[in-house]
Amino acid sequence: MPIKGSILKHKIEFDNARYFRFHVSVWKEGRIIDFGGVIESHSDQAVFINGGKYLKANCEFKVR
C-alpha cells in the first residue's frame, strides 16, 4: 500500500491509490504542476485526476 510521500510507479500502486482514495499530487521536472486529488482512472500511458490527464512518461505521482 502506498505511504505518504511515496512515488507511484507500478500498476498495483496506482490501483491501490485509487481504491483507497489517496490524494495524489502531480510533479514534472521536480516541480509540482498540480496538487491533484483522487485518481479517477489510469491506463498504461496516463493518469486521470480531477478531469485532468497526465502522462506517466512525463510526470511523477506522489501520495499526499
C-alpha positions in Angstrom: 0.0 0.0 0.0 1.4 3.5 -0.9 2.5 5.6 2.0 2.6 9.4 2.3 5.3 10.9 0.1 5.9 7.8 -2.0 6.1 7.9 -5.7 3.7 5.7 -7.7 5.4 3.7 -10.4 3.8 0.4 -10.8 0.2 -0.6 -11.9 -0.6 -2.1 -8.5 0.5 1.2 -6.7 -1.8 3.3 -8.9 -4.6 0.7 -8.4 -4.2 0.8 -4.6 -4.0 4.6 -4.5 -7.3 4.7 -6.5 -9.0 2.0 -4.4 -8.1 3.6 -1.1 -8.8 7.1 -2.4 -5.4 8.5 -1.6 -4.8 12.1 -2.7 -2.0 12.2 -5.3 0.0 15.2 -6.5 1.5 15.5 -10.0 5.1 16.6 -10.5 7.2 17.3 -13.6 10.9 18.0 -13.7 11.0 18.3 -9.9 8.2 20.9 -9.7 4.6 20.4 -8.7 2.2 21.0 -11.6 -1.0 20.0 -9.9 -1.9 19.5 -6.3 -4.1 16.7 -7.7 -6.6 14.7 -5.9 -8.0 11.2 -6.0 -7.2 9.1 -9.1 -10.3 8.6 -11.2 -8.7 6.1 -13.5 -5.4 5.2 -15.2 -4.1 3.3 -18.2 -0.6 2.2 -19.2 0.1 5.7 -20.5 -1.9 8.2 -18.4 -3.5 9.0 -15.1 -6.8 10.9 -14.8 -7.2 13.1 -11.7 -10.0 15.7 -11.3 -10.8 15.7 -15.0 -7.1 16.2 -16.0 -5.0 13.8 -18.0 -1.3 13.3 -17.0 1.1 11.2 -19.0 3.0 8.7 -16.9 6.1 9.1 -19.1 6.3 12.8 -18.4 5.2 13.1 -14.8 5.7 11.7 -11.3 2.8 11.0 -9.0 3.3 11.3 -5.2 0.9 10.3 -2.5 0.0 13.3 -0.4 
